[in-house]
Amino acid sequence: MKSSGFIVKVNLNTCKACGICVALCPKGVYAENAAKKAIAVKTEACIGCLLCENHCPDFAIEVEALKNE
């Protein structure tokens, strides 16, 4: 099955606003909300590199590949 994109989830309850995901994302998927916590604003740009998920110290980010059936 071929991937047709990605779902990006940020758990705002565990995010501690470190900014690592915002800084590391090569496609600018993330921005900061008023509380400086990460929010996924351009999920369609996600390439699934997992830099955000693998470097999040709070395990607040999950990237899931969508599949064509």
C-alpha positions, 0 to 999 in steps of 0.5 A: 500500500502506498502512503498518501500523507500523514496525520500529525497529532500534538498532545497539548496536555503533555507538550511543555512548549520546548519548541524543538519540533518547530525548530526541527521540522523541515517543512514548517508543519508546526507553529506555536499557540499563545501558550507557546505550545506546538500546534500542527498548522500545515499537516498537508506538508508533512513528509513523515521524516519523524524528526518531531516525534523522535526528538520530542522530550515529552512524547507529545507528538505522533505522526501516522502514515495514511494508506491507500487501500 
